Amino acid sequence: MILWKSILTKKTTLLLLILMPIILLISISLFQQTADDFRVSVQVVDPYEQSEFNELMERVDEPEPFSVQVNNELDLQSLARGDVEAIFVVENNFEKKVQNGNIDELFTWYRYDHSIVDGLFKEYIAATLMETVVRHEAARYVTDELEQVSRQEVFDFGLRYFEPDPLFQMNFQSYGHGSQVDERHEVKHGPILLFIWAYIWLLIIYFTSFIDQYRETQLLNRLSVYTFGKVKLYRSWLTLMLVLISVLLSGVGLISSQMNIQLETNALMSLFFLCIISVLLLLIFNLLLKNRKTFLALTIMYWIVSIVMFMLVDWQIVDEAWWGYFLIPVWLS
Amino acid sequence: MLQLNNIIYKNKNKMILNGISAEVKQGDSICLFGPNGAGKSTLLKMLAGLIEPDQGVYKQDKLTSKPVGYIPQQLALFPNMTVKDHLSFYKKMTKQKDREFIEAMSNALSLNEIKKKKVEELSGGMARKLNLAVGLIHEPDIIFLDEAFVGVDLAAKHDMLQWLRLLNEDGVTIVLITHDWHVIHHLAKTLWVLEDGRMVDQFSIENLPQKAEEYKLVDSPLNKMFAVQN
């Protein structure tokens, strides 16, 4: 346990083990906050407070990048200030026009020089409107031909073709390397796992420096005169690595679930085994390459090549090759 | 106790030990002496069983099951751990149960006063004493000291020499490397003189004055060493 105490009470170790993950967490949360902030505000104005229009707006679920505000008064200053990306003002007699299929110039669309992506919202609101218009049109045709059915009945009947599911559903199957997967369940965690592996790899390099120190000060020689003295030291070092990696990955799992980053247990388990392989690999390198500079040059080069290769494979710039599997992170992609 | 017969050891094709033959008997106190690069540390490590010869025969009588005591030149300690942590760790590691011995050694080396201090807070002499103590904690029958007195102040050196002499008088064998004539004078009984990986002489400490005279006539680096130090 003296080895554990000796390593863990070092200021540098504490800094690497505690401060670094905190900095990383802050960075991730800031990144998330920035992503949340990146929402396009649009304003929809109904000066006449029409019930049909309110029903339409209820059906307009707030689409992912947009933040929709519904008002009764037109405020063009908010557009000029950049508070909103665009303003859509609905015309009077909305209900009557929709029922008659008269949809031209139902809205007045205000935009400014800085407006960029508001066109997407226009398409979105138009699609929802078209659905209502089509149902009204269908109801009108049917009631003209069949007097015994009510218009509202046909209008409601038309809903089954639009809600709650699309008219057709397609079964998606990917065809390529590996097994066929259902895309709906595929979640990409590669970059996060790579990030964690990269941190742990550097951490292990740091911990191997203690073995070098024990070698240089002849501590290993001193221990080797005792039965299994050297083996006990290596065993203690390996156990420490195992415990630290387990704690770090458990922490990652816990924190990611708190931050709504759903890391699968299988992905974390794979990462755990790859980290253990990394520990063994670095220990073997350390035993073979007793020169610290050579060890650092080789392991850092491996680290860089692995990260670059992972990214190239992940972005599908290069195909996975057999030799790529010598690089640990490629197993994560 | 230990026997070396025509030992040859090479490192990267460089001859480090060249045909060394010698014997270490129980209760001996041998000083390996010679200029830098003579192969003293390598021979000491070989005697301690830390490295194997490339050629030749190395025999160790299994008179005792206790491990040897090895005190390296460097401070083989954990810098941010206390003196007490070290003594406890080596006590457990060597399964030493004789508390009296540890207490006596701690007293003799004045370690009790600094038990709570970390190694990085110790003076050079104190750290050397701890370096010695952890190597002797299991009461070895044979002790190997590689320049264990470098940078030690007179008071610390006195404590260390006193304790080692006491152990030697009790039958513990000592093999050491030092260039300190004070240490040689107080501890060594026999000198092995090495040069370029060869054993050039072995003699008793009583013959040192004559040998010093003799080496002054030989054209070798040893000449200077004896001349200056004597």
Contacts between the chains, C-beta under 8 A, distances in Angstrom:
chain1	res1	chain2	res2	distance
A	1	B	89	7.9
A	2	B	78	6.0
A	2	B	81	5.9
A	2	B	85	5.7
A	2	B	86	7.4
A	2	B	88	7.9
A	2	B	89	4.2
A	3	B	78	7.6
A	5	B	81	6.6
A	5	B	85	7.0
A	6	B	78	4.1
A	6	B	79	7.8
A	6	B	80	5.8
A	6	B	81	5.3
A	9	B	80	5.6
A	10	B	80	6.1
A	214	B	76	7.9
A	216	B	74	7.0
A	217	B	72	7.4
A	217	B	74	4.4
A	217	B	75	6.2
A	217	B	76	4.8
A	217	B	77	7.4
A	218	B	72	3.3
A	218	B	73	7.1
A	218	B	74	4.9
A	218	B	76	4.7
A	218	B	146	7.9
A	219	B	72	8.0
A	219	B	76	4.0
A	219	B	77	7.4
A	219	B	78	8.0
A	221	B	45	7.3
A	221	B	50	5.5
A	221	B	70	6.5
A	221	B	72	6.0
A	221	B	76	7.4
A	222	B	70	5.4
A	222	B	71	7.8
A	222	B	72	6.0
A	222	B	76	4.6
A	222	B	134	7.7
A	222	B	135	6.6
A	223	B	93	7.5
A	224	B	50	6.3
A	225	B	48	6.4
A	225	B	49	7.0
A	225	B	50	7.2
A	225	B	67	4.7
A	225	B	68	5.2
A	225	B	69	7.6
A	225	B	70	4.9
A	226	B	67	5.0
A	226	B	93	5.8
A	226	B	94	6.0
A	226	B	138	7.8
A	227	B	67	6.9
A	229	B	93	6.5
A	232	B	93	7.2
